[in-house]
Amino acid sequence: MAGNAASPDPLNEREQEILERLANGLSDQQIADDLFLSLHTVKWYNRQIYSKLGVTSRTQAVAQARASGLFHESDQSVAPHPPIQLSHRTPIRTRSQIEQRVYFTKSFDGTRIAFAIAGNGPPFVKEPTFMSHLEYDWESPIWRHWLEEFTRDHTLIRYDKRGTGLSDWNVADLSFEAWVHDLEAVVNAIGLRQFPLFANSQGGTVAVAYAVRHPEQVSRLLLFGAYARGWLNRDLTDTQIEEERVLVSLMRIGWGRENPAFRQVFATQLRPDATVEELRAFDELMRISTSPENAARLESEMHHTDIRALAPLVTTPTLVLHANRDAAVPFEEGRLLASLIPHAEFVALESKNHILTEDEPAWNKFVSAFRRFLAE
């Protein structure tokens, strides 16, 4: 009987918004357009809603929500975002209390870039990797502990790279120069004067270029698992060059398939000891973060980047951290980057994960170095 049904898991704010639109008869595409989300993102949220409500279809979801009293009696229209404002109050909150606001700005060529603000305190900017999604990252065991650390004492500003996440996917320009301009667009949209800048993996090249062009704005530069030269600018054998071509081709073919086999191969490079839950989280992140074509284009551009000439021009105090057995970006590439940046501090971490887990000792060492460097 309905009276004996178990109470559904609580829906977050975004899930509530989508559920209300499902009840109003909007299609997935209409919901995506209404909330400025991708169709992949809406479908992911639908699955989250169904799971929490214990149903398998939108009709059942709406019926269960009504039976559980999840719909508001008042007007269900979406309220506009408040003005962008950074708070410098000392944050006091738990994991469930972290709130995020999402906005859009236009880059130099009209591409819409989605950015998010979360937490309290002085601003802290995170440059994205090509696998990011402003909303899903908070739900994922891959990035959640990173975001919690970054919002512990700061107002975190991050954004989705063009072609990914909530930013525009259908874009002509996915070049390195465009990535740097997108970071400039986000900083200008918020009106930031000075801030620490964090980047990992291929985001490190963009962060270095930005710090060189805007030294007065970047107070501290923090790089993790980053590199100065992309894959094709390293000393490679013919076999390794062919491997790069095959990888990019496979991304076009296998990235969007229902079968997760290829994506899991890619995930194990980033986190070799990933649990089943983490593999599923990686798989979901890849599916909703970008299209197969964009994934291949972004990967190809990353492989051609080279900031070896820019790195010696950095004047910002810099901290470089790298896992000593990183399977995705070799440890030697991290050492090279640190040696090129004048007076950069280098911290080696005992791990083979390109993205550190919350329960490994390397994470505690990372957090300690991170906090110390920002406090100096």
N, C-alpha and C positions, 0 to 999 in steps of 0.2 A: 504493500500500500504506500501511497505517496507520503503519508505521515511518518512512515518508518524509514524513509530514504535517508542515507547518510548525507550530511551537509557537504556541499562541494568545496574544494579548495578555493581560497579567496582569489579573485581576479585582480590583476593590477590595473592601473588607470587606462593603459592602452588597450588591454583586453576588454575592459568594460566599454570603451568607445567603439570597438569593432563589433562587440556583441549587440550593442544598441542599433548599429547600422544593419546588422544581419536581421534583426527583428523588424526593421523598417523596410526590408525587402531589397536592399542594395546588393548588387553583384560584387564579387571580389574585386573586379576592376574598378567599379564605381567607388568602393571603399578606399582602394589604393589612391585614386585620383583625389578623393575628398580629404584624405589625411596626409597626402604627399608621401606615400609609401610606395615601394615596388610591389608588383603582384606577388612575387615570391615571399615577401615579408608578410603580406596579408594572409597568404595560405599557411605560412608557418604559425602565425598567431591563431588561425582557425584550429590548427591541430592542438595547440596549447590549450585553447578554450575547451575543445572536445574532451581532452584528457582530464582537465580539472573538473568538468561537469559529469564525466563518466558516460559520455554519449558518443555517437559515431556520425552524426549528420547535423546540419544547421537547423533543421526543423526540430530535432530532438533537443538541440542546445537551447533554442528559444523557449521551448516548452519547459525545460528544466529550469531555466533562468527565471521564468515567470512563477513557476511553482515555488522557487526558493526566494522570491522577493528581491531579485537582483536588479530589477529595473527601477529607475527613479520615477516618481509620479510627476515631477516637474519637467520643464522643457529640457530635451536631451540634446539640444544643439551644442556644438563645440565652442567653448569660450575662447576669445583671442588670447594670444600669449601676452604676458605683461612686458613692459619695456625691459630691455636687457640691462641688468644691473648686477655688478659683482659685489658680494658681501665680504667684508673683512672680519666678521665675527668669528670667534673661536668655535669650531664645530663641536656639538655634543650630540651624537646620534649612534644608532646601531645600523646593521646592514639593511634592514627592511625600511629604514627611514631615509635613505639616500634618494633624493629626488633629482630629476634631470629635466631640463627644458631644451627643446630642439628648435632651431631656427634655420633659415636659409639665407644665403647671400649669393650674389652673382660674381663670378670671376671675370678676368679680362676679356674673355670671348663670349660671355653671356651664359656659360655653364652654371647651373645651380649647384652650389656646394652646401650640403647639410652640415651644421655644426651643433654641438651640444654643450651645455653648461651645467655642472653639478658640483655640489659641495659648497663650503664657505672658507673664507680666508683669502690670502693674496693669490693672484692668478698663476696658473701653471698650465702650460700648453703641451699637448701631446700630438706629435706628427703621426699620421696613420701609416700602417702597412697596407698592402693592397687587399688584404683579407680582413675587412672590418665591417661592422654594422652597429651604428650608434645605439640601437635598442637591444638587439640580441646579445651584444657583448656583456650586458649586465646580467643576462640570464645564464650565460655560459660559464662552466667551470674553467675554461681556458683563460679568460680575461678578468673574471669578476674580482679576484683578489688583487690584481694589479690596479683596477679602478678604485677599489676601496682604499688601497694605500695612497694613491694619488689624491684622493679627496679627504684624507685624514686631517690635513692641516691647510689645504689649499682649495681654491675654486678651480676645478679642472675644466679646461677648454679643449675639446678634441673634435675632429671632423672626419667625414668619410671622403676618401680620395675620389676624384672624378672617375666615373665608370663603376663605382662600387656603392654598396650600402644604400643610404637614403639620398645620396647625390645623384645627379643625372647619369644614366647609363649610356644613352645614345649620344656619344660625343666623338668628334672627329680627331681631336688632339689629345693624345695620351702620352705626351712627351715629358721628359724630365723638367724642361722649362715651365711647362704648364703646371706641374706639381708645385714648383716653387711659387708661382703666381697665385695658386690656390691658397697656400699658407698665408701669403701676403693679404689676400682678400679677406680671410677669416679674421686675422689680427686687426685689419682696418675696420671691419664691420663692428667689432666690439670696442675698438678705440683703445687698445692696450698700449701702454707706454713702455713698460719694461716687465720682463717675465723670464723664468727659467723655461727651457725648451727641452723636452725629452723625445727621443726617437729610438726605435729598434729596427733591426734588419735593414731592408732597403730604405726605410724612412730616414736613416742616418745620413744618406747622401743629400737629401733635401734639407735636413736640419743644418748641415754644415754650410751648404750654399746660402741658406737664409742668414745664418750667423755672420757670414762674411759680408753679405750685402747690407745687413742691418745690425751692426755691432752695438749700436747704442740701445737697441731694444732687448737683446738677449743677455740676461744677467748671468745665467749659468747654462751650460750645454751638457746634457747627459745622454750618452749613447750606449745602448746595450745590443750585443749581437750584430753590430753594424760593420760596414766595410767601406773602403775607399774606391775599390774597383769592382765592377760587375764581373760576372762569370767569364764573359768573352774577352775581358781585358787582363785576365790572369794567365800565367804560364801553363797552357793546357796542351795535352797530347791530342793527336787527331781523334782518338777514341773519345776523349772528353768533349771535344767540340761536337762530334756526332751525337753524343749523349744529350747535349743541350738542344739540338735540333729535334731529336725524338721527343724530349720532354715537352717542348712547346707544342708539337703536333698532337701529342697525347692529351694535352690540356684542352685543345679544341674538340677532340673526339670524346673524351671521357668525363670532362668536368660536369656536364649537365645530366648525365645518365642517372637513372634510378638506381642502378647497381653501384654501390659505393666503393668497389674494389680499387679503382684508380685513385680516388680521393684519399683512401686510407693509406695507400703507398706514400702519397705526398705528406699526409699527416704524421706518419711515423718518422719522416725526416725531421720534422719540427719537434716531435716529442717521441723519441724511440720507445720509452717505457709507458706509453699512454694506456690508461685503463679503458675498459669497454665503454664506460660513460664518456670519457674524454674523446675517444675515437668518434663516437656518435655526435658529440658536440662539434668537433672539427668538421665532420661531414656536413652537418646542418649549416655551419658557418660558411663553408665553401659554396653550398647550394644557394644560399640567400644573399651572399655578399656580392656576387658578380656573375656575369654570364660566361659561358665557355669561351666565346670570342674575345671578350674583354680580358679574361684571365690570361689568355695566350698573348695578347698584345701587351699587357702590363708586364708579364714575365719577360718578354723579349726586350722591352725597353730597359728593365732593370739590369739585364745581362750586359747591356751596352754602356751603362753609366760609368763615369770615371771622374772622381773629384781629387785625384792625387795632386793636381796643381792648385786646387782651392784650399785644401786642408792646411797648408803652411801659413795661410793668410788669416786663420782664425785667431782672434785676440781675446775671445771670451774664455773665462775659466772653464775647463772641460774635464769631465769624468767619463772614461771609457771602461765598460765592463763587458766581459766575454766569458762564456762557458768554455772550459779547456778541452771538452770533447764534443763541441757543437757539431752535429752531423749536417746541418744546413749551411752554415757559414763557418769555414775553418778557423780555428783559433789564430792561426798565423795572420789571417786577414784583419782580425781585431787588433793584433799587435802592430801590424803595419799602420793601421789608421791612427792608433795612439802615438806612434813614433813620428807621424807627419804633422800632428797638431802641436804647436809650441806649448811646452809645459803641461801637457795633458797628463792627468793621473790615470794609471791603468790598474784595474782590479780583475784578477783571474778568479773565476768561480768554478768549483768542482761539480761539474754537471755535463751531461750530454744533451740536455734539452735546449732547444733554441728559444722556447718559451717556458720559463721556469714554473714548476708546480708550487703550490702553497705549502706542501708538507716536506719539501726537500731542504737540507741544510743550506744549499746555495741561495735559496730565497731569503733566508734570514740574513745572510751575509750581504746580499743585494740591498735589502731594506736598510740595514745598518749603514752601508756606504752611501746610499741614496739620501738618508736623513742627515747624516753628518755633512755631506757635501753641500746640501741646501742650507744648512744652519751656519756654515762658515761665513 
